Amino acid sequence: MVVDPEDWAAIGQITKDVWRVAYGEPANLSEQEILDRLPQKYERLFPGPRPLKYEVVSASPFWAHQRTATHYREGRVILCGDSAHVSFLDCCSSS
């Protein structure tokens, strides 16, 4: 996990040579703009000697949306966890 206000990311190793990288970009960017910015984002996210050596095998930009309950308590019922906060992904690409 990379915790940063601008360059946050969740990075996981899938196999010995394959890593999955999920990071944030401004919501107003097009899919092509996101893909064009990928090398600069990786330069900020990853340590190591430069230039970085990697191959992008697949990229699938998606836009995350959030829904929350209008209120969390109604009489003796309290919503918490996923009941109160529901996230879902609206995938824009199947590549």
C-alpha positions as CSV (number, residue, x, y, z in Angstrom):
1,M,0.0,0.0,0.0
2,V,1.2,3.5,-0.8
3,V,-0.4,6.1,1.3
4,D,-0.2,9.6,-0.3
5,P,-2.8,12.3,-0.9
6,E,-2.0,12.3,-4.7
7,D,0.0,9.2,-5.5
8,W,-1.8,6.5,-3.5
9,A,-1.8,2.9,-4.7
10,A,-2.5,-0.7,-3.9
11,I,0.3,-2.9,-5.4
12,G,0.2,-6.7,-5.2
13,Q,2.4,-9.4,-6.5
14,I,0.4,-11.9,-8.5
15,T,3.2,-14.2,-9.6
16,K,7.0,-14.0,-9.5
17,D,7.0,-11.6,-12.5
18,V,3.5,-10.2,-12.5
19,W,2.3,-7.4,-10.3
20,R,-1.1,-5.7,-10.1
21,V,-1.2,-2.0,-9.6
22,A,-4.3,0.0,-8.6
23,Y,-3.9,3.8,-8.2
24,G,-5.9,6.9,-8.4
25,E,-6.2,9.5,-11.2
26,P,-8.5,12.6,-11.5
27,A,-12.0,11.5,-12.5
28,N,-12.2,14.0,-15.4
29,L,-9.5,12.2,-17.4
30,S,-10.3,10.1,-20.5
31,E,-9.2,6.5,-20.7
32,Q,-6.4,7.5,-23.2
33,E,-5.2,10.3,-20.9
34,I,-5.0,7.8,-18.0
35,L,-3.0,5.3,-20.1
36,D,-0.7,8.1,-21.4
37,R,0.0,9.2,-17.8
38,L,0.8,5.6,-16.6
39,P,4.7,5.8,-17.1
40,Q,4.9,9.1,-15.1
41,K,2.7,7.6,-12.3
42,Y,4.9,4.5,-12.1
43,E,8.0,6.6,-11.9
44,R,6.6,8.3,-8.8
45,L,5.2,5.1,-7.2
46,F,8.1,2.6,-7.7
47,P,11.5,2.6,-6.1
48,G,14.6,1.3,-7.8
49,P,17.2,2.2,-10.4
50,R,16.1,4.3,-13.3
51,P,15.0,3.8,-15.9
52,L,12.4,1.4,-14.5
53,K,12.2,-1.8,-16.4
54,Y,8.7,-3.2,-16.8
55,E,6.2,-4.3,-19.4
56,V,2.5,-3.3,-19.2
57,V,0.6,-6.5,-20.1
58,S,-2.9,-5.2,-19.5
59,A,-4.5,-2.0,-18.4
60,S,-8.1,-1.4,-17.6
61,P,-9.0,2.0,-16.3
62,F,-12.2,2.1,-14.2
63,W,-14.1,4.7,-12.4
64,A,-15.1,4.0,-8.7
65,H,-18.4,5.3,-7.4
66,Q,-19.6,5.5,-3.9
67,R,-23.1,5.3,-2.3
68,T,-23.9,6.0,1.3
69,A,-27.1,5.8,3.3
70,T,-28.8,9.1,3.9
71,H,-28.8,8.4,7.6
72,Y,-27.4,5.6,9.7
73,R,-29.9,5.3,12.5
74,E,-33.7,4.8,12.4
75,G,-35.2,4.0,15.7
76,R,-33.5,0.8,17.1
77,V,-31.8,0.0,13.8
78,I,-28.2,1.1,13.1
79,L,-26.5,0.7,9.8
80,C,-22.7,0.1,9.9
81,G,-20.0,-1.3,7.8
82,D,-21.0,-2.3,4.2
83,S,-24.7,-1.7,5.2
84,A,-24.0,2.0,5.5
85,H,-21.3,2.4,2.9
86,V,-21.6,0.6,-0.4
87,S,-18.9,0.9,-3.1
88,F,-19.2,-0.5,-6.6
89,L,-17.2,-0.3,-9.7
90,D,-18.5,0.9,-13.1
91,C,-16.0,-0.7,-15.4
92,C,-15.4,1.2,-18.6
93,S,-13.1,-1.2,-20.4
94,S,-12.7,-4.9,-20.6
95,S,-9.1,-4.9,-21.9
